[in-house]
């Protein structure tokens, strides 16, 4: 009997150590913090978030395949003589810019000269303990285990409230002083959100589960897939409705497009935008629709929330695209990551003729614009376009003729000399600032 005692004790100790390790990694507590905590971010940007995947092509059989590529931290190395801050300003002063970057769990409001005038900052460690740890959707390996400590996206509301996405963890509302007002923990918020004129919040979410009923030859019966959803929330963060993007396509005339899926990260929906009432109806584009960018099938489309169906989809003129929006004319604007012979461009597309009517850079490629992942484009009230070249940490405002009138280079770095991913730069009119600045 004694010969079995020590093996049993050793087995019990090993099981206890495993339980402690997994629990501490999940809750980001001792002893995992001895090995896994990132360096505290500074003004020069010393660290950022975790690894994820954004790939297309061959089937990915494991969730870890989707999560293993480190593009969200930043991809490109910097040089000592690289530009920082605002390098071109032919627009003048007055307005502001909301900067969301991968360097830290914060968003910055900068003036037109690049000076920080306000900052929202709140690590997820603080947020996850708000009103208890229960309810958060943890994933393995959780992003926080790998140092996921930045805002993936941010949206400024009246009074200085800021909606922020902690990728795959939740949507949080901070007040102007960075205090948590509420946190939506009912889904894995990711990539993008938008807010309607009445304060209704539209956010992308997803779940990772088995869908053996799809009948797609791409997958094996035991494969788990990422299924994207649109969550509709009240201004106070209460869930009003959820719509599966997969089912919206499946129940529409575009169901055959599911055969284009080549990854268990089926659609990789990466942006969501409400078509405003101010948009002129043009072809299939109608106010009230939700425009979605589905990167892994090189498609954009419109979701009708009332019928929960995809009313139209567009394929083939862009590759691995991000951030589709409707401009006032009813045309579509998007960041085409690799559609220009492997290079990036911004396209304005006529949805009736299904062809570009404007692009940046022009055919002569006078700007070496390229971001394999991420990237955004916003049409400004002036008619100019704000373009974010995410991997290069650069944002430019260009005129309809393609002239650069404002340019910003992120000063933030991670792991020494890697440029922090610049997720977005959003122009904020000065009359929209109704709270005290720093």
N, C-alpha and C positions, 0 to 999 in steps of 0.2 A: 504493500500500500504506500509505504514511504517513497518507493521509487517513482510513483506517479505524482507525488505532492509537488516537487519542484517544477516539473513541466507544466502542471496546472497553474501554479503561481505565475510562471513566466508567461503563459498564454493569457491569463487574466490581466497582467500588467501591460502586455502588448495591446490587448483590446482596449484597455483604459487609455493608453497613450494615443491610439488611433482615434478614439472618441473625442479626447481632449483636442487633438490636432484639428479634426474636422470642425468641431464646434467653435474653436477659437478663430479658425480661418473664416467661417461663416459670419461670426459676429465681430471679426476684426479686433480681437482682444488678445491678451497674453495667452500663450507664448508666440502666437503667429506674428504679432507686431514686432517681435525681435528680428524677424527675417523679412517681413513683407511690407512694412511701412515705407512709403516713398519719402524722399527728402522734402522737407517743407518748401513749398514754392516761394519764390522771391520775385521782386520786380524784374529781374533779368530772366525769370522763367527757368527754374532748375529741374522741374519734373512735371509729369502729367500722367495721363490715364493708362488704360490697359490695352490689351490686344483684342482684336476682333477680325473678322473676315468680311470682305466685300467682293469676293470673287465670283465669276461666272464660269461656264464651261463644264468640265467634267463633273459628274455627280459626286456630292460630298456625303459620305455615309454617316459621319459622326458630327455631333454638335460642336466638338472641339475643332473640327476642320473649319467651321464657319467662324470660330472665334480666335483662331490662332495667329492671324496676320496682324502686325502691329501698326497698321496705317493710321489708326485714330490718334496715336500719340504724336505723330509727326514722322515724315519720311525723308526729308531732304536735309543734307548737311549744310551748315552755314559757313561763311568765311569771315575772317576778321574785318575785311573792308566792306561787308555787306551793308546796304542802306538800312536805316531804322527810322520809324516814325513817318510823319508826313513829309514827302519830298516834292510834291507839286500841289499848289493850291491857287488855282485861278478862279475859284468860286467865291472866295471871300469868307467872312466870318458869319456868326449868328446861329447857324444850325449846329446840330450835334450828331454823333455817330455811336450806335450801340455795338460794342465789340464783344464777340463770343469766341473764345480761343481755348485750345487744349492745354494751356500751360498751368491752369489752376482752377479751383472751384469758385470762379468769380466771373462777373461780367463788368465791363468798363463802359462808362459814358465819356467820350472824348470830344473836345471841340474840334473845329475845322483845322486847327494847327497841331492837333495830336495831343494836347494837354488833357490829362485825366481830371474830370470835374466831378465825377461821382463813381462809386464802386459798390457793387453788391457782392458779398462773399459769404459762403456758407458751405463747409465741407459736408459730405454725405454722412460722415461719422456723427455729426451733430443732428442731421435730419432724421437718420434712421432710428434714433432714440426718442424722437418727438412723439409723445403719446404712446410710447412703447414700441418694441421691435416687431410685434406681430403684424401680419398683413403684408409685409414686403415680399416680393417675389424674388427669391434667391436663385441663382443659377450656378452651376459648377462647370468650370471654375468661375466663381463670381468675379465680376469686374473689380469690385472693391478689393478682393484678395490680391489683384495685380496692380493696385494703386489707382483705381478709377476715381480720380478726384478733380473732375472738371465739369462744367456745364456743357452739355451737348448742343442745346439750343436755348434761346432766351427770347421772351416777348415782353415788351414794356407796356404796362397798363396805366391808366390815369392815376395820379396820386403817388406815383413812384413804385407801385407794386410791380414785381417781376415774376413771370412764370418761367421756370427753368426745368429742363429735362435732364435727369441723371439717367444715362442710357441704360435701358432694360431694367431699371429699378423703380422709377416713378416720376410723377410730375409734382412739382412743389411750387407754392406761391410764397414769395418773400415780400416783406414790406420794404419801404425805402431805406430802412436801417438794417436790412438783411435778417430780420426776425422771421421765423416761419409762421405764416398765417394759416395755411392748411397744406396738406399733402395727400395726393391721390395715390393710393397704394393698390388699386384694384386691377392693375395691368402693367405690363412691361412697356412703358412709354419709350419710344425710340425715334430718332432722326428729326421729326418735325411736328409743328403744331401751328394753328392759326386761330384767330379770335374774330368772331363776327361783330357787327356794329352793336348788337344787343348784349355783348359780353359772353355769348356762348363760345365754349372752347372746343376745338376739334383737334384731336391728337392721335397720332399713330401709336398702335400697341401691337403686341404679338404674343403668341403662345407656341410652345414646342411640344408637339404631341403626335400620336399616330393618326393617320387618315387612310385607313385601309380601303375606304369606299371610293377612292378617286379613280381607280382603274387605269392609272398612267403607267406606261412601260418603263418610265424613268426610274421608278422606285421599286424596292423590294417590299414584301408584305410587312417586314418588321422595322422598316425605316420610320423614323420620326421626322416630321417636317415642321418648318417655321411657317405659321399661318398668320398673316397680317390682318389687323382690324383697324377700323375707325371707331374711336370712342368719342361720344358727344357728352360734354360736361356742362353743368351750370356754371355761372360765374364764380360760385363758391366751391367748385370742385366736386359736385355731386354727379354721379353717373346718370345720364338721361337715356342713352341709347348706345348700343354697340353693333357694328356691322362687319361681318367677315368680308374682306376684299376677295378672297378665294370664292366664296359663295356668290358674291355680287357678279363675278365674271362667269361662274358656272351656270348661273340662272339667266344669262344674257345671250345675245347673238354672238358674243365673242368667246363662248365656251371652248371652241377649238384651239384658242391661243394657249390653253393649259398644256397642250402638247409641246409648246416651246420651252417649258420648264425643264432645266437641266441640273438643278441643284436642289437639295433639301431646304435651302433658304429660298423658297419657291419664287417669290416676286421681289423680295428686298425692296419694298416700298420705301422711298427715301424722302418724299416731300408731300405735303398736303396743303392746299390753298383753297379758300372759299372764293368763288366768283362773285364779286361785288355787284350791287345793283347799278353802279355807275358804268359798268362794262356794257358796251353795245353788243346786243346779240349778233353773233356772226357764225353762220353754219351751225355746227353742233354745240357751240359754246353758249351757255345760258346762265344768267345770274342764279345763284342759289346752288349751283353744282359744286362739288368738291373735286378739284383737279388733283390727280395723283400721278407720281412718277414711279414706275416699276422698273427698277434698274436691271434686274436679272433676266428680263425678257425684252429689254430695249423698247419699252412702250410707255406712253402716257395715256391717261383716260379720265373720264368724268363719271363720278358716282352720284346717283340720285338717291338721296337719303330716304325719300318717301317710299320709293319702290324697292330700295335696297338692291338695285341693279346697276351695272355699268352701262351707261347709255351710249358711249362711243369710246373707241380706242384708236390710237395712231401708232404705227410701227414704221421702222425702216429708214428714217432720214437722220437718225442720231444713234449714238452708241454709249451705253453706260451712263446715261444722262441723270441730271439732278435738277431740282427746283423749277418745276413748271408752274407758271402763273399766267393769268389772263391780263393783258394790257387794256387800256380804255377802248381801243379800237375793236376789241374782240379777238385780236391775234394772240398767239401763245408765245411766251418767252421762256427759254430754258437754257441751262448750262449743259452743253454737249461735250462730255468728257473726252471721247476718243473718236468722234465721227469725222474729223478732218484728217484722214489718212493717219490716224493714230494720235493726232494732236487735238487740243481743246479749242472750242469756240463757243460763242453765245449766239443763239439763233432766235429770230422772231419769225414765226411760221404762220402763214395764212391758213386757217383751218378749212376754208372752202376749196382752195386750190392745192392744199397739202404740200406747199413748197415755201422755202424761206424767202422773206421779203427784206430782211436785214440780217447782217452778221457782224460779229467782231471776234477777232481781227478780220480785216478784209482778205480777199483772195491772195493778196501779195504777202500775207503773214508778217506785217510790220511789227507785230507784238508776239513774242514767243510764249503765248499763253498755253499753259499746260497744268492740269491737275488730274491725275489718274482717278482719284477718289474725291468725294465731296465736291465743293464748288457751288456758288450761287449767282443769281442775276436778278436784279430788281429794277423795274422802270420807275424813275423818279418823276414827281409832278412837273419838273422842268422839261421833260422829254429826254433827259440824259439817262444813262443806264449805269447802275452800280454793279460791278462785277467783282466777285471774290475768287481769287485763284488760291484755293485753300492750302494745298501742299507747299506752295511757295510763300505762304504767309503774306500775301499781297492783295490789296483791294484798289481798284481804279474806278473813277467815274469818267465815262466817256460820252461825248456828244453824239448825235445821230451821224455825224461825219467821221466818227472814230477818233476824235481828238481827245487826249487825256487832259482833263481839267482838275483832277484831284487824284492823288496817289498816296497810299499808306502801306508801309512795310512793318509787319509786326516786330517788336523788339524782343519778343519772348522766345526762349530756348528751353529744350528739355534734354536731359542727359548730356549736358555740356554744350554741344554745338549743333544739335538737331533743331530745325525750325519747328516751333509749335504749330500744329494745325490751326489755321484760321477758319473756323466754322462759318462765321457770318459777320458782316458789317452792315448795319441797317441805319439809314439816314433818319434822324429824328428832327422834325421841325422845331424851331425854338419855342413856338407858341404851344407845343405839346408838353413842354416841361412845366408842370404845375406843382413842383415840390422843391424845397431848398437844395441847392447844389453845395458841394464841399467848399 
